[in-house]
């Protein structure tokens, strides 16, 4: 009597994976899985706490032209429209205009800490002289709720600040807003005027989306 060869019980790729096998796999690799999870969560928290937010603002400017009652002049204005828009774009990019923005917004003063908080939330009424020296100033909250102001490099105390009242560092004044009271320490960076202007000009983009339209985007 002829016997048929028996085929070994080999698992095929189409065989379903049992829940017990999956559970055993997780148990055997629990240390790697836990470490990966902790690493991902820690990296996400660190990024959220320490990343410096970047705020962007975009505006559209329409360049209007005066219309004359003489048809020939209107035709000439149409011909010169392109060069006029380009001229206006260069004016927006100009150093003089950039310096005015740095002055009016007090951009020499930046908030270094707490990280992830907008400057406008903690500081108001900022005024900076162009000659203001470069410096990093640490504001530490005192038991009475006020803040002592210390120049970080020399550890020299330069004054005090209170929420809602004007405070000063060499060459600059500002006011702490109400949310500042939620922080134990605030660090303010005062940059040289030239550096603040260069930084703004580097980040300023002036484009003309449509070559046929007298509109620019800043």
C-alpha positions as CSV (number, residue, x, y, z in Angstrom):
1,X,0.0,0.0,0.0
2,X,1.5,3.3,-1.1
3,X,1.7,6.0,1.5
4,X,1.4,9.7,0.6
5,X,4.1,11.9,1.9
6,X,2.9,14.2,4.6
7,X,3.4,17.9,4.3
8,X,4.8,19.7,7.3
9,X,2.6,22.3,9.0
10,X,4.2,25.5,7.7
11,X,2.6,28.8,8.3
12,X,1.7,30.7,5.1
13,X,1.8,34.4,4.6
14,X,-2.0,34.4,4.3
15,X,-2.4,32.9,7.8
16,X,-4.1,35.3,10.2
17,X,-2.0,36.8,13.0
18,X,-3.4,35.8,16.3
19,X,-4.1,38.4,19.0
20,X,-1.9,36.4,21.4
21,X,1.1,36.5,19.1
22,X,0.7,40.3,18.8
23,X,0.5,40.6,22.6
24,X,3.6,38.5,23.1
25,X,5.4,40.7,20.6
26,X,4.5,43.8,22.5
27,X,5.5,42.2,25.8
28,X,8.9,41.2,24.4
29,X,9.6,44.7,23.1
30,X,7.9,46.8,25.8
31,X,11.2,48.5,26.7
32,X,11.9,49.7,23.2
33,X,8.3,50.9,22.7
34,X,8.2,52.7,26.0
35,X,11.5,54.5,25.3
36,X,10.4,55.5,21.8
37,X,7.1,56.9,23.2
38,X,8.9,58.9,26.0
39,X,11.4,60.2,23.5
40,X,8.7,61.5,21.1
41,X,6.7,63.1,23.8
42,X,9.7,64.7,25.4
43,X,10.9,66.1,22.0
44,X,7.4,67.5,21.3
45,X,7.3,69.2,24.8
46,X,10.8,70.6,24.4
47,X,10.0,72.0,21.0
48,X,6.9,73.7,22.2
49,X,8.6,75.3,25.2
50,X,11.8,76.4,23.6
51,X,11.1,77.2,20.0
52,X,11.0,80.9,19.2
53,X,7.8,81.8,17.5
54,X,8.0,83.6,14.2
55,X,5.2,86.0,13.4
56,X,4.6,87.1,9.8
57,X,2.3,89.9,8.5
58,X,1.3,90.4,4.9
59,X,-0.4,93.5,3.5
60,X,-1.5,94.5,0.0
61,X,-0.9,98.1,-1.3
62,X,-2.6,99.6,-4.3
63,X,-0.7,102.3,-6.0
64,X,-3.2,104.9,-7.4
65,X,-2.5,107.3,-10.1
66,X,-4.2,110.6,-10.7
67,X,-6.2,110.8,-13.9
68,X,-5.9,113.9,-16.0
69,X,-8.4,115.4,-18.4
70,X,-6.0,115.2,-21.3
71,X,-6.1,111.8,-23.2
72,X,-2.5,112.1,-24.3
73,X,-1.3,112.4,-20.8
74,X,-3.4,109.4,-19.7
75,X,-1.7,107.3,-22.4
76,X,1.7,108.4,-21.2
77,X,0.8,107.5,-17.6
78,X,-0.2,104.1,-18.7
79,X,3.1,103.6,-20.5
80,X,5.0,104.7,-17.4
81,X,2.9,102.7,-14.9
82,X,5.3,99.8,-14.7
83,X,8.4,101.9,-13.8
84,X,6.3,103.9,-11.3
85,X,5.3,100.7,-9.4
86,X,8.9,99.5,-9.4
87,X,9.9,102.8,-8.0
88,X,7.3,102.5,-5.2
89,X,8.6,99.0,-4.4
90,X,12.1,100.3,-4.0
91,X,10.8,103.1,-1.7
92,X,9.2,100.4,0.5
93,X,12.5,98.5,0.6
94,X,14.5,101.6,1.3
95,X,16.7,101.9,4.3
96,X,15.0,105.2,5.4
97,X,11.6,103.5,5.6
98,X,13.1,100.5,7.4
99,X,14.7,102.7,10.0
100,X,11.4,104.5,10.6
101,X,9.7,101.1,11.2
102,X,12.5,100.0,13.7
103,X,12.1,103.3,15.5
104,X,8.3,103.3,15.7
105,X,7.9,99.7,16.8
106,X,11.0,99.7,19.1
107,X,12.4,96.6,17.3
108,X,15.7,96.9,19.0
109,X,14.0,95.4,22.1
110,X,13.2,91.7,21.8
111,X,11.9,89.2,24.3
112,X,14.3,86.4,25.0
113,X,12.4,84.6,27.8
114,X,9.9,83.2,28.5
115,X,10.2,81.3,25.2
116,X,7.2,81.0,23.0
117,X,5.5,84.2,24.2
118,X,4.9,87.2,22.0
119,X,6.7,90.4,22.9
120,X,3.4,92.4,22.7
121,X,1.8,90.2,25.3
122,X,4.3,91.2,28.0
123,X,5.8,94.5,26.9
124,X,4.1,97.7,25.9
125,X,4.9,101.4,25.3
126,X,8.4,100.5,24.0
127,X,10.7,103.4,23.2
128,X,14.4,102.9,22.2
129,X,17.1,105.5,21.5
130,X,19.2,104.7,18.5
131,X,22.3,104.9,20.6
132,X,21.0,102.3,23.1
133,X,23.9,100.0,24.0
134,X,23.6,96.3,23.3
135,X,22.6,94.3,26.4
136,X,20.7,91.4,27.9
137,X,18.6,92.3,30.9
138,X,17.1,89.8,33.4
139,X,14.0,90.7,35.3
140,X,13.5,88.6,38.4
141,X,10.3,88.8,40.3
142,X,10.6,89.9,44.0
143,X,8.4,88.9,46.9
144,X,6.4,92.2,46.6
145,X,5.5,91.5,43.0
146,X,8.0,93.9,41.5
147,X,10.9,92.9,39.3
148,X,14.6,93.7,39.7
149,X,16.5,94.4,36.5
150,X,20.0,93.1,36.2
151,X,22.4,93.4,33.2
152,X,23.3,89.8,32.6
153,X,27.0,90.1,31.6
154,X,28.1,92.4,34.4
155,X,25.5,91.3,36.9
156,X,24.9,95.0,37.5
157,X,21.5,96.0,38.9
158,X,20.1,98.8,36.7
159,X,16.6,99.3,38.2
160,X,13.3,97.9,39.0
161,X,10.0,97.3,37.2
162,X,6.4,96.9,38.2
163,X,3.4,95.7,36.2
164,X,1.6,98.7,34.6
165,X,4.4,101.2,35.4
166,X,7.1,102.5,33.1
167,X,10.6,100.9,33.5
168,X,13.9,101.7,32.0
169,X,17.2,100.2,30.9
170,X,20.1,102.1,29.4
171,X,18.7,103.8,26.2
172,X,15.2,102.2,26.4
173,X,11.9,102.4,28.3
174,X,9.0,100.0,28.4
175,X,5.9,99.0,30.4
176,X,5.2,95.5,31.8
177,X,1.7,94.4,30.8
178,X,-0.6,92.4,33.2
179,X,0.3,88.9,31.9
180,X,4.0,89.6,32.9
181,X,3.0,88.9,36.5
182,X,2.5,85.2,35.6
183,X,6.3,84.8,35.0
184,X,9.0,84.5,37.6
185,X,11.7,85.7,35.2
186,X,11.7,87.8,32.0
187,X,14.7,88.4,29.8
188,X,14.9,91.3,27.4
189,X,17.5,91.7,24.7
190,X,18.4,95.2,23.4
191,X,20.1,95.0,20.0
192,X,22.2,97.8,18.3
193,X,20.1,99.9,16.0
194,X,22.2,98.9,12.9
195,X,21.6,95.2,13.6
196,X,17.9,95.7,14.1
197,X,17.6,97.5,10.7
198,X,19.6,94.9,8.9
199,X,17.5,92.1,10.4
200,X,14.2,93.8,9.3
201,X,15.5,94.5,5.8
202,X,16.6,90.8,5.5
203,X,13.1,89.5,6.4
204,X,11.1,92.2,4.4
205,X,9.8,90.9,1.1
206,X,8.2,93.2,-1.4
207,X,6.6,91.5,-4.5
208,X,4.3,92.4,-7.3
209,X,1.9,89.4,-7.8
210,X,0.5,90.7,-11.1
211,X,2.7,92.6,-13.6
212,X,-0.4,94.2,-15.1
213,X,-1.8,95.5,-11.8
214,X,-0.5,98.4,-9.8
215,X,-0.6,96.4,-6.6
216,X,2.3,95.2,-4.4
217,X,2.4,92.8,-1.5
218,X,4.6,93.4,1.6
